[in-house]
Amino acid sequence: MMNRPPYGGKVFLALLFFLSSLSTPAFSSVKFTAMAPEIQYFGRWDCHDGIYRSGYGATYIKARFSGTSLAAELSGENIYWRFSIDGQPLTTIKPAGHTLLAHDLPAGIHEVLLIRSTEGRAGISEFAGFELDDGAALAPPQPAQKRRLEFVGDSITAGAMNSGRYTGDNFYEVEDGTMSYAPQLARMLQADFSVLAKSGEGVVHNYSEKPPYDGVHTSDRYPWTFCYSQAASDNLRWEQSHFPVDAVIVAIGTNDFSYNQPPPTHDEFCAGYARLLKTIRSHNPGIPIICTEPVPSTISPSARRWIKGTVRRLRSAGDRQLYYIPLNEPRPLLSSTDYQGDNTHPTIAGAKKIALYLRDRVARILDWNI
């Protein structure tokens, strides 16, 4: 049996706390707002009243700092982020305001990567700045990559269910937008990236959408800064000059052909896909737009033919910077073990297969050495 202390437990603990407080100086810190010029932002962000807001997955922040600790003022309900200090493996957090990222670091300059892993339909994240040790400071940033890519897609591009099985109430817990094929491909190509992806969204039919199919689709959403669920006159409009890209990669169409609804007709789908490409083109004149077929080989082969045909038709009409890359010819790219048990959503390893398959093909189109 444990011996009892000679004093009452509460008194004894209080005495220890008092004695330790005499020899331990109070912690002091210094804050840097989100407007600090040393902080770098990647993807679609909006800044208002000194707060940076993101409404898509895989948006990210980089900064360099001195000192031994780092905290972030970061909030957003049901939104997960991942962070890395000095290139260490990413750590998952669910921030709700003041969030400690590191302490007891060695003296010197450190680098933080803070990346949102939850897709945009979960809501808006707000970043108000960093807190460092008293006397520490943010350091000049490293040069950004010279290459930038934008990805447009659905749950597969968002990374839905790639890190675990979906059990009905853990959707965001098993989504890692930092490891979908899109960021993996961008890193292979040494490019910074922006990801515009929403689970369930289609070209003309969203998942389980009922007639008259008048919901928000990708061509509606593309011009907006955030992943709004409804069209409205006050939706923030995105200025592409805030994060210009070298190419846009489009991978969408799976939800249009989901099994629980009638598929679109040829004319309906091709008109919608052409509208999407023209919308993207209006914001990105002169750069390559690279289209892929839907990832799952179980999706109707009509999707492959119609996407390929729409790209060919628009190229013939004069847009020579449109490209098409098949994924499942002459055989499926992914096997059943590359999916998260549903033959639709790739695992992280399955997503890596997609990225590896696209790497050389995209580099060749863009004339990038890798």
Summary of the structure (lengths in Angstrom):
residues: 370
radius of gyration: 23.7
end to end distance: 66.4
largest distance: 90.4
contacts: 1181
relative contact order: 0.12
helix: 28%
strand: 25%
